[in-house]
Structures are given as structure tokens and as C-alpha cells.
Amino acid sequence: MFYWLKRKTLFNGDCVEVLQGLPDNSVGFSIYSPPFASLYTYSNSDRDMGNSSDYDQFMDHYGFLCAELMRVLKPGRLVAVHCMLLPTSKQHHGYIGLQ
């Protein structure tokens, strides 16, 4: 009944560090939720993407993850990314809304 679980691998760790340890073209499907550019802070580490000071810095950090995903994904395979619009504030962004 649960045979499919025997062919899957789950990792718990820093996403960029875990991906760097995987061989090229070895992942058939990846699913994740990125830290949404400082919406949540998960640690006090400078390497934590959630600790970005602005959207541009987040995108620089996120680029390392994307590069590693491209390297490890098998050709023609899929990535599912949970994403959302980020709320803005008058104090930090100059307007109230979503970006």
C-alpha cells in the first residue's frame, strides 16, 4: 500500500547546502515554499533568505537556490513553488497594497 514511499527521499536542512550535495540531474520533482523576502524570519543567520533587507537582496540570495535546482533537476522534470503576493506598508514601502 505504501510502496511509493520507499522510492522517495525527504531532506531537512538548509536548502542550498542540501542541493549542493546532490548529483547533477538526480531530482525528478521538487516542491517547496520559499521564505518570501523577509516576510518571516526563521533564524538570525545572514545566510537565511528570510533575513534579506529588501527585495533585491532576497532575489540575489534566491538565485543561489534556483541555480542549484536547475543543476540537480532531471531534464523535463518539474518544480512546484508555493508563492504569494507580499503585503506592503506605508511605513516601509510608501504605499499600502501587495507586491
SVG drawing of the C-alpha trace seen along z (x, -y; Angstrom):
<svg xmlns="http://www.w3.org/2000/svg" viewBox="-4 -57 32 59">
<polyline fill="none" stroke="black" stroke-width="0.4" points="0.0,0.0 2.8,-2.5 5.4,-1.1 5.8,-4.5 7.3,-5.9 10.3,-3.5 11.3,-5.4 11.2,-8.9 13.7,-10.9 13.0,-13.8 15.7,-16.2 15.7,-18.5 18.3,-21.2 19.5,-24.4 18.1,-24.1 21.2,-25.4 23.5,-23.3 21.5,-20.1 21.2,-20.8 24.9,-21.4 25.4,-17.8 23.2,-16.2 24.5,-14.9 23.6,-16.6 20.3,-15.5 19.3,-13.5 15.9,-15.0 12.7,-14.1 10.4,-16.6 10.9,-19.3 8.2,-21.1 8.9,-23.9 7.8,-27.2 10.4,-30.0 10.8,-32.4 9.0,-35.3 11.6,-38.1 11.7,-39.0 8.0,-38.3 9.1,-35.7 12.4,-35.4 13.4,-31.9 16.9,-32.4 19.4,-35.2 21.8,-33.8 22.9,-36.1 22.5,-33.1 18.8,-32.8 16.9,-34.2 14.2,-35.5 16.7,-37.9 17.0,-40.0 17.0,-43.7 15.0,-44.3 13.5,-42.5 16.7,-42.9 18.8,-41.3 16.3,-38.4 16.4,-37.8 20.2,-37.7 20.0,-35.0 17.2,-33.2 19.3,-33.0 21.7,-30.5 18.8,-28.2 17.5,-28.5 20.9,-27.7 21.3,-24.6 17.7,-23.4 18.5,-23.8 21.6,-21.7 20.0,-18.8 16.7,-18.5 16.5,-15.8 15.7,-17.2 12.0,-17.7 11.1,-17.4 9.0,-19.7 9.3,-22.1 6.3,-23.2 6.8,-26.5 4.3,-27.9 4.2,-31.6 2.1,-34.6 1.7,-38.3 3.6,-40.1 1.8,-42.8 3.3,-46.3 3.1,-49.0 3.1,-52.8 6.0,-53.0 8.3,-50.5 7.1,-50.8 5.4,-54.1 2.0,-52.6 -0.4,-50.0 -1.1,-47.1 0.5,-44.0 3.7,-43.4"/>
</svg>
